[in-house]
Amino acid sequence: MLPHRHKLKLKAGLAVTGAGALCALALVVPSGASAACASTGGLTPATVNECAPTAKARLLRDGELIPPASAPPRVKAVIAAADRIRTKPYIWGGGHLNWTSPGYDCSGSVSYALHGGDFLDSPLPSGPMESWGLRGKGRWITVYANAGHAYAVIAGFRWDTAGDASGTGPRWHPEMLSNVGFVVRHPAGY
């Protein structure tokens, strides 16, 4: 049993240590971290940096996306999976019967990419993607879905089947589209 004066010193020391930890936490929390980010996924002080802005990937001329070195392994796996099907044609319903398909539709290609990072066990049509994951934009991955279309933004690039100079089908696009009419979702922590 500690004498009374030692108990007081111990309590005072713990109070100072606790205040120091709060000051240190204030230094590591990014000043731009949004309130919405702090309320998604139950982030703890040890993982609060997951809300900091991400680095942007690099799009090569052949359409391959190179993830930033700072991307988490699961994000790199999503990009690698998407890169594997980036030259496939658009086929309505493609990617929903089997992961391997001669072509992919919008939600099939988003599902395939997410499956690569272990975010999905089976493909989802665009409608059910409206309730997948958590609400709002993610730090690394954001899915935009409505009853008729789905696409994703991954490490700063749009993964979409909308046509461009290289045709329709799953492709990376540097330009963003309006997300009006879409439900915005993301995987927890990403």
Secondary structure by P-SEA (a helix, b strand, c coil): cccaaaaaaaaaaaaaaaaaaaaaaaaaccccccccccccccccccccccccbbbbbbbcccccccccccccaaaaaaaaaaaaaccccccccccccccccccccaaaaaaaaaaaacccccccccccccccccccccccbbbbbcccbbbbbccccccccccccccccbbbbccccccccccccccccc
